[in-house]
């Protein structure tokens, strides 16, 4: 279970999400704004 939690934290880290979005072709500015909102609204409340 600890491995799953560590992978989950890594995969949903805002920086990791940003990198995956830019890899998929999203503009850097758009990905940045989206991840900033994600970090503020979702990621900080989970941990």
N, C-alpha and C positions, 0 to 999 in steps of 0.2 A: 504493500500500500504506500510505503514511503517513496518508492521509485515513481509511482504514478503521480503522487503529489509534486515531486520535484520536476517531472516532465511537464505537468500541467502549469506550474509556475513559470517554467521556461517558455513554453509555447505561447502563453497568453501574456507574457511580458510586453508592455507597450513598444519597446524598442524592437523586439522580435517581430511583432505584428507590423510595425512600420516597414521593416526590411522585407517582409513577405509581400506587403502591398506594393512596394516599389518594384520588386521582382516580377510581380504580375502586370506591371505596366502603368500603375497609377502614378500621376505626377507627384513629385516630392512634396510640394506645398499642400496638396490635397491630402496626401497620406499623413503628413505631419499634423494638420488640423484635426483630422479624424482620430488619430491616435491620442492627441492631446485631450480631446473630448472623452474618448474611451478611458483614458487614465483617470481623469477627474470624476467621471460619472460611475464607472464600473470597477476598475482595477483597485483603486484605493479602498473601496468599501468591502471588497471580498477578503482582503488580508487582514 
